[in-house]
Amino acid sequence: MFFKRKESLSSSVEYIIVGLGNSGTKYENTRHNAGFIAIDALAENLGVKIDRIKYKSLVTTCTIGDKKVLLMKPSTYMNNSGLAVVEAMNFYKIKPENVIILFDDISLDVGKMRIRRKGSDGGHNGIKNIIYLSGSDQFPRIKIGIGHKPEKWDLADWVLSRFTEQEMKALDETTEKTNNAVKLILEGQTDKAMNLYN
């Protein structure tokens, strides 16, 4: 098994993995929280809990392969995600290329994912804030499909709507692929991850 448990926050972190979403029971299992859902699944696979308050987030550290990693769920609400991410980046002196971001994408069907080495915000407010505050768009990212907005829906209402039971099953399969993709990216095999899962 390539995952090892690591408890101490004081050890030197080499990578940050961030799941984007909105805190609070009001937003649980909503489409905009696909990043939270994915990173919670990763933490469960690792046998750790993201339950410590630091860097305006819930965090924990662990080891994936031979890499020391900080798992983050910003508590700033989606539109201010950069406040948390940049604070942790500055503390650990992590470059953008070593920050992997998991987040929702309305251009992809539920059950689909897309890996990118870097890029623009694509209209996503959480990514937009991270790019703005960090001054970089060089973050590797895993976009998780939440389904296209139905014609009669308002965008804000759509992303804050909850996944159906059937969609949650498809999302479970996606989060398993996300776990594997994260491992490959940490191993320097981003191209392989893209070929397998895009």
The 8 nearest C-alpha neighbors of each residue, nearest first, counted from 0:
[[1, 2, 3, 64, 63, 45, 44, 4],
 [2, 0, 64, 63, 3, 65, 182, 62],
 [3, 1, 63, 0, 45, 64, 62, 4],
 [4, 2, 62, 63, 5, 1, 45, 61],
 [3, 5, 61, 62, 45, 46, 6, 47],
 [6, 4, 61, 62, 60, 7, 3, 47],
 [5, 7, 60, 61, 8, 4, 59, 47],
 [8, 6, 9, 10, 5, 60, 61, 59],
 [7, 9, 10, 60, 6, 59, 11, 69],
 [8, 10, 7, 11, 12, 60, 6, 91],
 [11, 9, 8, 7, 12, 67, 60, 6],
 [10, 12, 9, 13, 67, 91, 8, 68],
 [11, 13, 67, 68, 14, 10, 69, 91],
 [14, 12, 67, 68, 66, 11, 93, 15],
 [15, 13, 68, 97, 12, 98, 69, 67],
 [14, 16, 69, 98, 68, 70, 99, 17],
 [17, 15, 99, 70, 98, 100, 69, 71],
 [18, 16, 71, 100, 70, 101, 72, 99],
 [17, 19, 34, 101, 35, 38, 72, 100],
 [20, 18, 34, 102, 35, 101, 17, 72],
 [19, 21, 32, 77, 35, 34, 31, 76],
 [20, 22, 76, 77, 26, 32, 23, 74],
 [23, 21, 74, 76, 26, 20, 24, 75],
 [24, 22, 25, 26, 21, 27, 74, 76],
 [23, 25, 27, 26, 22, 28, 21, 29],
 [26, 24, 23, 27, 22, 29, 21, 28],
 [25, 27, 24, 29, 23, 21, 28, 22],
 [26, 28, 24, 29, 25, 23, 32, 22],
 [29, 27, 161, 32, 162, 26, 30, 36],
 [28, 30, 161, 160, 159, 32, 27, 26],
 [31, 29, 158, 32, 33, 145, 159, 161],
 [30, 32, 158, 29, 33, 103, 159, 20],
 [33, 31, 20, 35, 30, 34, 29, 21],
 [32, 34, 36, 103, 35, 30, 31, 102],
 [35, 33, 102, 18, 19, 101, 37, 32],
 [36, 34, 18, 32, 38, 33, 37, 20],
 [37, 35, 33, 39, 34, 38, 40, 32],
 [38, 36, 34, 40, 174, 35, 39, 33],
 [37, 39, 41, 40, 35, 18, 36, 42],
 [40, 38, 42, 36, 41, 37, 35, 43],
 [41, 39, 43, 37, 38, 42, 44, 36],
 [42, 40, 38, 44, 39, 43, 178, 45],
 [43, 41, 45, 39, 47, 44, 40, 48],
 [42, 44, 46, 40, 45, 41, 47, 39],
 [43, 45, 41, 42, 46, 40, 47, 2],
 [46, 44, 42, 43, 47, 2, 41, 4],
 [45, 47, 43, 44, 42, 4, 48, 3],
 [48, 46, 42, 45, 43, 49, 4, 59],
 [49, 47, 50, 42, 59, 46, 43, 39],
 [50, 48, 58, 59, 57, 51, 47, 70],
 [49, 51, 57, 48, 58, 52, 59, 47],
 [52, 50, 58, 57, 59, 49, 53, 56],
 [51, 53, 57, 56, 58, 50, 55, 54],
 [52, 54, 56, 55, 57, 51, 58, 87],
 [53, 55, 56, 83, 87, 86, 52, 84],
 [56, 54, 83, 53, 74, 73, 75, 52],
 [57, 55, 73, 74, 54, 72, 53, 52],
 [56, 58, 52, 51, 72, 50, 49, 71],
 [59, 57, 71, 49, 51, 70, 50, 56],
 [58, 60, 49, 70, 69, 51, 50, 48],
 [61, 59, 69, 68, 8, 5, 70, 6],
 [62, 60, 5, 4, 68, 67, 6, 63],
 [61, 63, 67, 3, 66, 68, 5, 4],
 [64, 62, 2, 66, 65, 3, 1, 61],
 [63, 65, 1, 66, 2, 62, 3, 182],
 [64, 66, 63, 62, 67, 1, 186, 3],
 [67, 65, 63, 62, 64, 68, 13, 185],
 [68, 66, 62, 12, 13, 61, 14, 63],
 [67, 69, 14, 12, 61, 60, 15, 62],
 [68, 70, 60, 15, 59, 16, 12, 71],
 [69, 71, 16, 59, 58, 17, 60, 15],
 [72, 70, 58, 17, 57, 73, 16, 56],
 [71, 73, 57, 56, 18, 17, 19, 58],
 [74, 72, 56, 75, 83, 80, 55, 71],
 [75, 73, 56, 76, 55, 22, 72, 57],
 [74, 76, 73, 79, 80, 55, 77, 83],
 [77, 75, 21, 74, 78, 79, 22, 80],
 [76, 78, 125, 80, 20, 79, 21, 19],
 [77, 79, 125, 124, 80, 76, 128, 75],
 [78, 80, 81, 77, 75, 82, 76, 128],
 [81, 79, 77, 125, 82, 83, 78, 75],
 [80, 129, 82, 84, 128, 83, 79, 85],
 [83, 81, 80, 85, 84, 79, 86, 132],
 [82, 84, 55, 86, 54, 81, 85, 80],
 [83, 85, 81, 87, 86, 82, 88, 80],
 [84, 86, 88, 87, 83, 81, 82, 89],
 [85, 87, 83, 89, 84, 88, 54, 90],
 [88, 86, 90, 84, 89, 85, 54, 91],
 [89, 87, 93, 85, 92, 91, 86, 90],
 [88, 90, 92, 86, 87, 91, 85, 93],
 [91, 89, 87, 88, 92, 86, 93, 85],
 [90, 92, 93, 88, 89, 87, 12, 11],
 [93, 91, 89, 88, 90, 94, 87, 13],
 [94, 92, 88, 91, 97, 95, 89, 13],
 [93, 95, 96, 97, 92, 88, 98, 14],
 [96, 94, 138, 98, 97, 137, 93, 135],
 [97, 95, 138, 94, 98, 137, 139, 99],
 [98, 96, 14, 95, 94, 93, 99, 15],
 [97, 99, 15, 95, 96, 138, 16, 14],
 [100, 98, 16, 139, 140, 138, 17, 15],
 [99, 101, 140, 17, 16, 18, 141, 98],
 [102, 100, 18, 34, 141, 140, 17, 142],
 [103, 101, 34, 142, 19, 143, 33, 18],
 [102, 104, 143, 33, 142, 31, 144, 34],
 [103, 105, 144, 106, 143, 142, 107, 145],
 [106, 104, 147, 146, 145, 107, 144, 103],
 [105, 107, 104, 147, 146, 108, 144, 145],
 [108, 106, 144, 105, 146, 104, 111, 145],
 [109, 107, 146, 144, 111, 145, 110, 147],
 [108, 110, 144, 145, 146, 111, 166, 170],
 [109, 111, 169, 170, 173, 108, 144, 112],
 [112, 110, 144, 109, 108, 107, 143, 173],
 [113, 111, 143, 142, 144, 197, 141, 196],
 [112, 114, 197, 142, 141, 115, 143, 196],
 [113, 115, 141, 193, 140, 142, 197, 112],
 [114, 116, 140, 117, 139, 141, 113, 118],
 [115, 117, 139, 140, 138, 114, 137, 118],
 [118, 116, 137, 138, 139, 115, 136, 140],
 [117, 119, 136, 137, 120, 116, 115, 138],
 [118, 120, 121, 136, 117, 127, 130, 126],
 [119, 121, 127, 126, 122, 123, 118, 124],
 [122, 120, 119, 123, 127, 118, 126, 124],
 [121, 123, 120, 124, 127, 126, 119, 125],
 [124, 122, 120, 126, 121, 125, 127, 104],
 [125, 123, 127, 78, 126, 128, 122, 77],
 [126, 124, 78, 77, 128, 127, 80, 123],
 [125, 127, 129, 120, 128, 124, 123, 130],
 [126, 128, 124, 120, 130, 125, 129, 123],
 [129, 127, 131, 81, 125, 126, 130, 79],
 [81, 128, 130, 126, 132, 131, 127, 133],
 [131, 129, 135, 127, 133, 136, 128, 134],
 [132, 130, 128, 134, 129, 133, 127, 135],
 [131, 133, 129, 134, 130, 81, 128, 85],
 [134, 132, 130, 135, 131, 129, 85, 81],
 [135, 133, 131, 130, 132, 136, 129, 137],
 [134, 136, 130, 133, 137, 95, 131, 138],
 [135, 137, 130, 118, 138, 117, 119, 134],
 [138, 136, 117, 135, 95, 96, 139, 118],
 [139, 137, 117, 95, 96, 136, 98, 140],
 [140, 138, 116, 99, 117, 115, 96, 100],
 [139, 141, 100, 99, 115, 114, 101, 138],
 [140, 142, 114, 101, 113, 100, 143, 115],
 [141, 143, 113, 102, 112, 104, 103, 101],
 [144, 142, 112, 103, 104, 102, 111, 141],
 [143, 145, 107, 109, 108, 104, 111, 112],
 [144, 146, 109, 105, 30, 108, 104, 103],
 [147, 145, 108, 109, 105, 107, 144, 148],
 [146, 148, 105, 106, 149, 108, 107, 145],
 [147, 149, 157, 150, 146, 152, 154, 105],
 [150, 148, 152, 151, 147, 157, 153, 146],
 [149, 151, 152, 148, 153, 147, 154, 157],
 [150, 152, 149, 153, 148, 154, 157, 156],
 [153, 151, 149, 150, 157, 154, 148, 156],
 [152, 154, 156, 155, 157, 151, 148, 150],
 [155, 153, 157, 156, 152, 158, 148, 159],
 [156, 154, 157, 158, 153, 159, 152, 160],
 [155, 157, 159, 153, 154, 158, 160, 152],
 [158, 156, 154, 160, 159, 155, 153, 152],
 [157, 159, 30, 31, 155, 160, 156, 154],
 [158, 160, 156, 29, 157, 30, 31, 155],
 [161, 159, 157, 29, 158, 156, 30, 162],
 [162, 160, 29, 28, 30, 163, 159, 27],
 [161, 163, 166, 167, 29, 30, 28, 164],
 [162, 164, 166, 165, 167, 161, 168, 28],
 [163, 165, 167, 166, 162, 168, 169, 161],
 [166, 164, 168, 163, 167, 169, 162, 170],
 [165, 167, 163, 169, 168, 164, 162, 170],
 [166, 168, 170, 164, 169, 165, 162, 171],
 [169, 167, 171, 165, 170, 166, 164, 172],
 [170, 168, 110, 166, 172, 167, 171, 173],
 [169, 171, 167, 173, 110, 172, 168, 166],
 [170, 172, 168, 174, 173, 169, 167, 175],
 [173, 171, 175, 170, 169, 174, 176, 168],
 [172, 174, 170, 176, 175, 171, 110, 177],
 [173, 175, 177, 37, 171, 176, 172, 170],
 [174, 176, 178, 172, 177, 173, 171, 179],
 [177, 175, 173, 179, 174, 178, 180, 172],
 [176, 178, 174, 180, 175, 179, 181, 173],
 [179, 177, 175, 181, 176, 180, 41, 174],
 [180, 178, 176, 182, 177, 181, 183, 175],
 [179, 181, 177, 183, 192, 182, 178, 176],
 [182, 180, 184, 178, 183, 179, 177, 185],
 [181, 183, 185, 179, 180, 184, 186, 178],
 [182, 184, 188, 186, 180, 185, 181, 192],
 [183, 185, 189, 187, 181, 188, 186, 182],
 [186, 184, 182, 187, 183, 181, 66, 188],
 [187, 185, 183, 184, 188, 182, 64, 189],
 [186, 188, 184, 185, 189, 183, 190, 182],
 [189, 187, 183, 184, 191, 186, 190, 192],
 [188, 190, 184, 192, 191, 187, 183, 193],
 [189, 191, 193, 192, 188, 194, 184, 187],
 [190, 192, 194, 188, 189, 193, 195, 183],
 [193, 191, 189, 195, 180, 190, 194, 183],
 [192, 194, 190, 197, 196, 191, 195, 114],
 [195, 193, 191, 192, 196, 197, 190, 189],
 [194, 196, 192, 193, 191, 197, 180, 190],
 [195, 197, 193, 194, 192, 112, 113, 176],
 [196, 113, 193, 194, 112, 195, 114, 192]]
